Amino acid sequence: MKHAAAGFVLLALLAGCAAPKTTYLTLAPIPGPTAATVSPPLGIARVRMPAAIDRLYLTSATGPSTMAVADHARWVAPLGGEAQSVLAANLAQRLPDTTVLRPGDPAPHGGERMVSVNVTRFLPASGLVELDAGWRIMSRHHHRSIGQGRATIRVPSGATPAGEAQAMSVALGQLADRIAAHLTP
């Protein structure tokens, strides 16, 4: 009887030690205003992020100089690649008369433009997601700048990893709005 009770206690302890289920996150395109403008194809050359946040696990700011990396909330792909794909999808929706190249699409011959984005902050913190990014639009063949800008965007977020990922998607949608505004006459 004592062995059965000890076995039950051991089983109960092991069940309490079971790891929580991992949540897999992805960014999603967010609809925005459209502009009827016909222009050369547009590609998203790259979205650069600091290594501290361009990782597979959700990273949150916990203070001015501290961050937390979630144990059980991870991105389906590194955050920089996710942001590049979603930014391309957002711009394609906002610029329906412009061919927007998705990551991996072959570049057409001619006068396409390339957008480079440099993200310096893209984190949930205390119920907000903050996206701080600069961008440059370049003529690919003439190597000249067509436009550039910088934005700091803050979006309220939910307290769960899924709510934070949704707010991050909304922030990328707002960044796409600002980039699209530079591309329309």
C-alpha positions in Angstrom: 0.0 0.0 0.0 2.9 2.3 0.9 4.4 1.7 -2.6 1.2 2.5 -4.3 0.8 5.8 -2.4 4.4 6.7 -3.1 3.9 5.9 -6.8 0.8 8.1 -6.9 2.6 11.0 -5.2 5.5 10.6 -7.7 3.1 10.5 -10.6 1.3 13.7 -9.3 4.6 15.5 -9.0 5.7 14.5 -12.5 2.4 15.7 -13.9 2.9 19.1 -12.2 6.3 19.4 -13.9 4.9 19.0 -17.5 6.0 21.8 -19.7 3.4 24.3 -20.9 2.3 24.1 -24.5 4.4 26.2 -26.9 2.4 28.9 -28.8 3.6 29.5 -32.4 3.2 33.0 -33.6 3.1 34.7 -37.0 2.6 38.2 -38.2 -0.3 38.9 -40.5 -1.1 41.5 -43.2 -3.4 44.3 -42.0 -5.7 46.0 -44.5 -5.2 49.8 -45.0 -6.0 52.6 -47.3 -5.3 52.1 -51.0 -3.8 54.5 -53.5 -4.4 54.3 -57.3 -1.0 54.9 -58.6 0.8 53.1 -61.4 4.5 52.9 -60.9 7.5 50.7 -61.5 7.7 47.4 -59.5 8.6 47.7 -55.9 10.6 45.2 -53.9 11.3 44.9 -50.2 15.1 44.5 -50.3 15.5 43.7 -46.6 14.2 44.4 -43.1 17.2 44.6 -40.7 16.6 44.1 -37.0 19.0 43.9 -34.1 20.0 40.4 -33.3 18.4 40.7 -29.8 14.9 40.8 -31.3 15.4 39.0 -34.7 15.0 35.5 -33.1 12.6 32.6 -33.0 11.3 33.4 -29.5 9.1 36.3 -28.7 11.2 39.0 -26.9 9.7 41.7 -24.7 11.1 44.8 -23.1 11.0 44.6 -19.3 12.8 47.8 -18.5 15.0 50.5 -20.1 17.9 48.1 -20.4 16.4 44.6 -19.9 14.5 42.2 -22.0 12.8 38.8 -21.5 12.8 36.0 -24.0 9.6 33.9 -23.8 10.1 30.2 -23.1 6.9 29.0 -24.7 6.0 31.6 -27.4 7.9 31.4 -30.6 7.7 32.8 -34.1 7.2 30.3 -37.0 10.2 32.0 -38.6 12.8 34.6 -37.5 11.1 38.0 -36.9 13.0 39.9 -39.7 11.8 37.5 -42.4 8.2 37.6 -41.0 8.3 41.4 -41.1 9.7 41.5 -44.7 6.9 39.2 -46.0 4.1 41.0 -44.2 5.4 44.4 -45.2 5.4 43.3 -48.8 1.8 42.0 -48.5 0.7 45.2 -46.8 2.2 47.4 -49.6 0.7 45.2 -52.3 -2.7 45.7 -50.8 -2.2 49.5 -50.4 -0.7 49.9 -53.9 -3.0 47.7 -56.0 -1.8 49.1 -59.4 1.9 48.5 -58.5 3.6 45.2 -58.7 5.0 44.5 -55.3 7.7 41.8 -55.3 7.4 39.3 -52.4 10.6 37.9 -50.9 12.1 35.4 -53.3 10.3 36.8 -56.4 12.6 37.3 -59.4 13.3 40.9 -60.1 12.0 42.1 -63.4 14.3 43.9 -65.9 13.9 47.6 -65.8 13.2 50.3 -63.3 12.1 48.7 -60.2 12.5 50.4 -56.8 13.7 48.7 -53.7 12.7 49.5 -50.1 15.2 48.9 -47.3 14.0 49.0 -43.7 16.1 49.4 -40.6 14.3 48.5 -37.5 15.9 49.7 -34.2 13.0 48.6 -31.9 10.1 46.2 -32.4 9.0 44.9 -29.0 6.0 44.5 -26.8 6.4 46.3 -23.4 3.9 47.1 -20.7 0.7 46.8 -22.8 2.2 48.5 -25.9 4.1 47.4 -29.0 6.7 49.9 -30.1 8.1 49.9 -33.7 10.9 52.3 -34.4 12.2 52.1 -38.0 13.7 54.0 -40.8 13.3 53.3 -44.5 14.9 54.3 -47.8 13.4 53.8 -51.3 16.0 53.5 -54.0 15.9 53.3 -57.7 17.6 49.9 -58.3 19.4 50.7 -61.6 20.1 54.4 -61.0 21.3 53.9 -57.4 19.6 57.1 -56.3 17.3 57.7 -53.3 13.7 58.3 -54.2 12.5 58.9 -50.6 13.2 58.1 -47.0 11.6 58.4 -43.7 11.5 57.4 -40.0 8.6 56.4 -37.8 8.0 55.6 -34.2 4.7 53.7 -33.9 3.1 52.6 -30.7 0.1 50.2 -30.7 -1.8 49.0 -27.6 -1.4 45.2 -27.2 -3.1 42.4 -25.4 -1.4 40.7 -22.5 -1.0 37.3 -24.3 1.7 36.4 -26.8 -1.1 36.2 -29.5 -2.3 39.7 -28.6 1.2 41.1 -28.8 1.8 39.5 -32.2 -1.5 41.0 -33.4 -0.4 44.5 -32.2 3.0 43.9 -34.0 1.1 43.2 -37.2 -0.9 46.4 -36.8 2.3 48.4 -36.3 3.7 47.0 -39.5 0.5 48.0 -41.2 0.9 51.5 -40.0 4.6 51.5 -41.3 3.3 50.3 -44.7 0.8 53.3 -44.7 3.7 55.7 -44.2 5.9 54.1 -46.9 3.0 54.0 -49.4 2.4 57.7 -48.8 6.0 58.4 -50.0 5.3 56.4 -53.2 2.1 58.2 -54.2 2.1 61.6 -55.9 
